[in-house]
Amino acid sequence: MLACVSQIVLFLELVSCISIPPQGNSLNLAPAPHHVALSKHRRQETLSRKSFNKRSNSTLIRPTGANLQYAVEVKFNGVPRYLLLDTGSSDTWMFGHDFQCLSNTSCNTGPRYTGEIDRIPGEAFNIVYGNNENITGQVGYADVSVAGLSVENQVVSVVTEGYWQGDGVLSGVLGVGSYGLTSAFEEANPNELRQYSPVFESMYNKTGQIDPVFSLALQRGDDAGYLAFGGLPPVDVEHDFASTKIVGVPFGKKREDRPFYAIENFGVELNGKTHNQSFQAVVDSGTYPNRFPAAVADKINAAFKPPAVYIEEYGAYAVPCNATAPDLGIAIGGKIFYMHPTDMFVPIGQDGICTTSIYRGFDLDPSLYPDGLYILGDVFLHNVVAVYDIGNEQIHFAPHNDY
């Protein structure tokens, strides 16, 4: 097993795209006409249908990155590219035609943006993601279209240089995170971030095309699912939703809230036994595995048969792909959401060795995130339909029926 775990490095390059600073209710939402099919390479309220009575659009997601990442088609000024769908960041960008890869190996980007943006003088863009991808670029305005919705003069970025571990498909990132996580800055004062309205916020706040809600129905394997703006995706879903408040993640010495889409996870159910250690977790489509506090992750991984082995050098747990996964449920909003056994394993090579999908939290300076930074990633999202109800500052979850 240990001879095979070097393959974990390649896997880790793909699984996390959350942005990191440099060092039961019945939910009566209408289906969303504004949806797109994806591709891969504590306040609880009863919400009425008329609270979300505007048309909503859905779009397919496509699989990419060995089915570890989810891509959606986005247009800058009419030029279409596939971008990573990321609820853990707020910037939307494409690789420019003159992008310079700073890696010793090819960054393997998808097709680059061949058009122009209306540059904002004196402003630039830099972001570091959880897998240490680090990119820099220009900031400007472009007309952005996704899922049949368009935003004119949206602030976007075109990346000119950096490190990116690509898959030949993704041409950038669609950040649908909240206001307050954007990464533009004045070149004369790089320590002062300039906040702007991200794409999703512009859709509902500036154009009024949709209500302030979007939803995800991610699928495992070769299928990918849907991203829907303004309502529910076109999938079979039970309307018995669990609702939970969006909470900020404490950041810095002053413990100011960093506005991720984070919720309070009230523990896990492991092989029928409840473990009540609660922690805040970001519900992040840009990160593939779950990242839990070390004590929780160790306990879950020890319950595999045979137990998964932690490889400290790579920060992952290795296990035979034919091991037996434990029964794992995540406690949210008074309900338990169970993980499918398939989602507990991630193949990393041809030698019958997997990582588990349960990782420890990011290894970060505790002065940045004093309570840690934890994730409910794609492997969790496969099992639910998640409704990001920004207007009511909640996320609602329902079981994703068999697909």
C-alpha positions in Angstrom: 0.0 0.0 0.0 2.7 2.5 1.0 4.4 2.0 -2.4 1.3 3.2 -4.1 0.4 6.3 -2.1 2.7 8.6 -4.1 -0.3 8.7 -6.5 -2.1 10.7 -3.9 -0.1 13.7 -4.8 -1.7 13.9 -8.3 -5.2 13.4 -6.7 -4.6 16.2 -4.2 -3.9 18.7 -7.0 -7.5 18.3 -8.2 -9.7 18.0 -5.2 -9.8 21.5 -3.5 -10.6 24.8 -5.0 -11.8 26.8 -2.0 -10.2 30.2 -1.9 -7.8 30.8 1.0 -6.1 34.1 1.8 -2.4 33.9 1.3 -1.1 32.7 4.4 -37.2 19.6 8.7 -39.1 22.2 6.6 -41.2 21.8 3.5 -39.5 24.0 0.9 -41.9 25.1 -1.7 -39.6 26.3 -4.5 -40.6 26.3 -8.1 -38.4 24.5 -10.6 -35.9 26.8 -12.2 -36.0 27.5 -15.9 -32.6 29.1 -15.4 -30.6 25.9 -15.0 -27.6 24.4 -16.6 -26.5 20.8 -16.8 -23.2 20.4 -15.1 -20.3 18.4 -16.4 -17.5 16.8 -14.5 -14.0 16.1 -16.8 -30.4 27.5 12.9 -33.3 29.6 12.0 -35.9 27.3 10.4 -38.8 28.6 8.4 -41.5 27.3 6.2 -41.0 29.1 2.9 -43.9 29.7 0.6 -43.8 29.2 -3.2 -44.5 32.8 -3.8 -41.3 33.7 -2.0 -39.5 32.3 -5.1 -42.0 33.0 -7.8 -39.6 34.3 -10.5 -38.5 32.1 -13.3 -35.3 30.1 -12.6 -32.8 28.7 -15.0 -30.9 25.4 -14.9 -27.9 24.3 -16.8 -26.1 20.9 -17.1 -22.8 20.3 -15.4 -20.2 18.3 -17.2 -17.6 16.0 -15.6 -13.9 16.6 -15.8 -10.7 16.0 -13.8 -11.2 12.2 -13.7 -14.8 12.9 -12.7 -13.5 14.9 -9.7 -14.5 18.4 -10.7 -17.7 20.0 -12.1 -17.7 22.4 -15.1 -20.3 24.7 -16.4 -20.3 26.6 -19.7 -19.9 30.4 -19.2 -19.5 33.1 -21.8 -17.4 36.2 -21.6 -18.6 38.7 -24.3 -20.1 35.7 -26.2 -17.0 33.5 -26.0 -18.0 30.2 -24.4 -15.6 28.3 -22.1 -16.0 25.6 -19.5 -15.3 26.9 -16.0 -15.0 25.1 -12.6 -18.2 25.5 -10.6 -17.0 26.8 -7.2 -19.2 27.8 -4.3 -16.1 28.2 -2.1 -14.9 31.4 -4.0 -16.5 34.4 -5.5 -14.2 35.5 -8.4 -15.1 34.5 -12.0 -12.2 34.4 -14.4 -10.7 32.8 -17.6 -7.2 32.1 -18.7 -6.0 34.8 -21.1 -4.6 33.9 -24.5 -1.1 35.0 -23.3 -1.2 33.1 -20.0 2.3 32.2 -18.7 2.5 29.0 -16.7 5.0 29.4 -13.8 5.1 25.6 -13.1 8.0 23.4 -14.1 5.4 21.3 -16.0 2.5 22.4 -18.3 -0.4 23.9 -16.5 -2.6 22.0 -19.0 -5.3 24.7 -19.2 -8.5 24.3 -21.2 -9.0 26.6 -24.2 -8.0 30.1 -23.3 -10.2 33.2 -23.6 -9.5 34.8 -27.0 -11.4 38.0 -26.5 -10.9 41.2 -24.5 -12.3 42.8 -21.3 -12.7 46.4 -20.5 -9.8 46.8 -18.1 -10.1 48.7 -14.9 -6.9 50.9 -14.7 -4.7 50.2 -11.7 -6.5 47.0 -10.6 -5.2 43.5 -10.5 -6.3 40.1 -9.3 -4.6 37.3 -7.3 -6.0 34.3 -5.6 -4.6 31.2 -3.9 -6.8 28.1 -3.7 -6.7 25.3 -1.2 -4.6 23.0 -3.4 -2.0 25.8 -3.6 -2.9 26.9 -7.1 -1.9 30.5 -7.4 -2.9 32.8 -10.2 -2.7 36.5 -11.1 -4.4 38.5 -13.7 -6.2 41.6 -15.0 -9.5 43.0 -13.8 -12.2 44.4 -16.0 -15.7 44.3 -17.3 -17.4 41.8 -19.6 -20.9 40.7 -20.4 -21.3 37.3 -18.7 -23.8 34.6 -19.7 -24.6 31.3 -17.9 -27.8 29.2 -17.8 -29.6 31.6 -20.1 -29.0 34.5 -17.8 -26.8 37.5 -18.8 -25.1 40.2 -16.7 -23.8 43.2 -18.6 -20.6 44.9 -17.4 -19.8 42.3 -14.8 -16.5 42.5 -13.0 -14.3 39.5 -14.1 -10.7 38.7 -14.4 -8.4 37.3 -17.2 -5.5 35.4 -15.8 -2.0 36.2 -17.2 0.3 34.0 -15.1 0.5 31.5 -12.3 0.5 27.9 -11.3 -2.5 25.7 -12.2 -2.8 21.9 -12.3 -5.2 21.6 -15.1 -7.0 18.8 -17.0 -7.1 20.3 -20.5 -10.8 21.1 -20.0 -11.2 23.9 -17.5 -10.6 27.4 -18.7 -11.1 29.1 -15.4 -13.5 29.4 -12.5 -17.1 30.4 -12.0 -17.2 31.6 -8.4 -20.7 31.7 -7.0 -19.6 32.6 -3.5 -20.8 35.6 -1.6 -19.8 39.3 -1.6 -16.8 39.7 0.6 -14.7 36.9 -0.8 -13.5 38.6 -4.0 -9.8 39.0 -4.7 -9.3 42.2 -6.8 -7.0 44.8 -5.4 -5.3 48.1 -6.3 -1.9 47.6 -7.7 -0.6 50.6 -5.7 -1.9 49.0 -2.5 -2.0 45.2 -2.9 -2.9 44.6 0.7 -6.2 46.4 0.3 -8.8 44.2 -1.4 -11.5 45.8 -3.5 -14.8 44.2 -3.1 -17.3 44.0 -6.0 -20.5 42.2 -6.8 -19.9 38.6 -7.9 -21.8 37.1 -10.8 -24.5 35.4 -8.9 -25.2 38.5 -6.7 -25.4 40.6 -9.9 -28.0 38.3 -11.3 -30.4 38.9 -8.5 -29.3 42.3 -7.1 -28.6 44.3 -10.2 -30.7 42.7 -12.9 -33.6 41.3 -10.8 -33.8 38.3 -13.2 -34.0 35.8 -10.3 -34.6 35.5 -6.6 -31.5 35.2 -4.4 -31.3 31.4 -4.5 -29.4 28.8 -6.4 -29.4 25.0 -6.1 -27.1 22.1 -6.9 -27.9 18.5 -7.8 -24.5 16.9 -8.2 -24.1 13.3 -9.4 -21.3 10.8 -9.2 -19.7 9.0 -12.1 -20.0 10.1 -15.7 -23.1 12.1 -15.1 -22.7 15.4 -13.5 -26.1 17.0 -12.6 -27.5 20.5 -12.6 -26.9 24.1 -11.4 -30.1 26.0 -11.1 -30.5 29.8 -10.5 -33.7 31.0 -8.8 -35.3 27.7 -7.8 -34.9 23.9 -7.9 -33.0 21.8 -10.4 -34.9 19.5 -12.8 -34.4 16.3 -10.7 -36.5 14.0 -8.5 -36.3 15.4 -5.0 -38.3 15.0 -1.8 -39.6 18.3 -0.6 -38.9 17.5 3.0 -35.9 19.8 3.4 -33.7 20.3 6.4 -32.8 24.0 6.8 -29.8 25.4 8.6 -28.4 28.9 8.9 -25.4 30.1 6.9 -22.7 31.1 9.4 -19.4 32.9 8.9 -16.1 31.1 9.5 -14.0 32.9 12.3 -10.9 34.5 10.7 -7.9 36.2 12.1 -7.0 37.3 15.6 -10.2 39.3 15.9 -12.3 36.3 14.8 -14.2 38.3 12.2 -16.5 36.2 10.2 -15.2 35.2 6.7 -18.4 35.0 4.6 -18.1 31.4 3.2 -21.3 29.4 2.7 -20.7 27.6 6.0 -23.1 25.8 8.2 -23.0 24.2 11.6 -22.5 20.4 11.3 -23.9 18.9 14.5 -21.9 15.7 14.4 -21.9 12.4 12.6 -23.6 9.1 12.9 -21.1 6.3 12.5 -22.3 2.7 12.2 -25.5 3.6 14.0 -23.7 5.5 16.9 -24.0 9.2 17.3 -20.9 11.3 17.8 -22.0 14.8 18.8 -18.8 16.8 18.1 -20.1 19.8 16.2 -18.1 22.0 13.8 -18.6 24.6 11.1 -18.1 23.4 7.5 -18.2 25.2 4.2 -20.5 23.6 1.7 -18.1 23.7 -1.2 -18.6 22.4 -4.8 -15.0 23.2 -5.6 -13.6 20.7 -3.1 -14.1 17.0 -3.8 -13.5 15.3 -0.4 -15.0 16.1 3.0 -12.5 17.8 5.4 -13.3 17.3 9.1 -11.6 18.0 12.4 -8.7 15.5 12.8 -10.4 13.6 15.7 -13.6 13.1 13.6 -11.7 12.2 10.5 -9.5 9.7 12.4 -12.6 8.0 13.9 -14.4 7.6 10.6 -11.3 6.3 8.8 -10.6 3.8 11.6 -14.1 2.4 11.0 -13.2 1.1 7.5 -12.5 -2.6 7.3 -9.5 -2.8 7.2 -8.9 0.5 8.8 -7.6 3.3 6.5 -4.0 4.3 7.1 -3.1 8.0 7.5 -0.2 9.0 5.3 1.1 12.2 6.9 3.3 13.2 4.0 0.2 13.5 1.8 -2.5 14.4 4.4 -4.7 11.6 3.2 -5.9 8.1 4.3 -5.1 5.2 2.1 -7.2 2.1 2.0 -7.8 -0.9 -0.4 -10.5 -0.1 -2.9 -12.3 -3.3 -1.9 -12.4 -2.4 1.8 -15.8 -2.1 3.5 -16.8 1.5 4.2 -18.6 2.3 7.5 -22.2 3.6 7.5 -21.7 7.4 7.7 -24.4 10.0 8.2 -24.0 13.8 8.6 -26.2 15.6 11.1 -27.7 18.8 9.7 -30.8 20.8 10.7 -32.2 18.0 12.8 -31.8 15.3 10.0 -29.2 12.7 9.2 -27.9 12.6 5.6 -26.2 9.4 4.7 -23.2 9.0 2.5 -23.4 6.4 -0.3 -20.6 3.8 0.1 -19.4 4.7 -3.4 -18.7 8.2 -2.2 -16.4 7.0 0.6 -13.6 5.9 -1.9 -11.6 7.7 -4.4 -9.5 5.6 -6.8 -6.0 7.0 -7.3 -4.4 4.5 -9.7 -4.4 1.0 -11.1 -3.2 -0.9 -8.1 -6.4 -1.3 -6.1 -5.5 1.5 -3.7 -7.8 4.4 -2.9 -7.9 7.3 -0.7 -11.0 7.6 1.5 -13.0 10.7 0.9 -12.7 11.9 4.5 -9.7 14.2 5.1 -8.5 16.2 8.0 -9.1 20.0 7.8 -6.7 22.2 5.9 -3.3 22.6 7.6 -3.4 26.3 8.1 -1.8 28.8 10.4 -4.2 28.8 13.4 -3.9 32.6 13.5 -5.8 32.7 10.2 -8.6 30.2 11.1 -8.5 29.7 14.9 -11.4 27.2 14.7 -10.0 25.4 11.6 -11.4 25.3 8.1 -13.6 22.3 7.3 -15.5 21.2 4.2 -18.6 19.4 3.1 -17.4 18.7 -0.5 -18.7 17.0 -3.6 -18.8 13.5 -2.1 -21.4 14.8 0.4 -23.2 16.9 -2.2 -23.7 13.8 -4.4 -26.2 12.6 -1.8 -28.4 15.7 -1.5 -30.0 18.5 -3.4 -28.6 21.6 -1.8 -30.5 24.9 -2.0 -28.4 28.0 -1.3 -31.1 30.4 0.0 -29.1 33.6 0.2 -32.1 35.8 0.7 -32.9 34.0 4.0 -29.3 33.2 4.9 -29.9 29.5 4.9 -29.0 26.3 3.1 -31.6 23.7 2.7 -30.9 20.0 2.1 -33.0 17.1 0.9 -32.0 13.6 0.0 -31.1 13.3 -3.7 -33.3 10.4 -4.8 -31.6 7.4 -6.6 -30.2 8.4 -9.9 
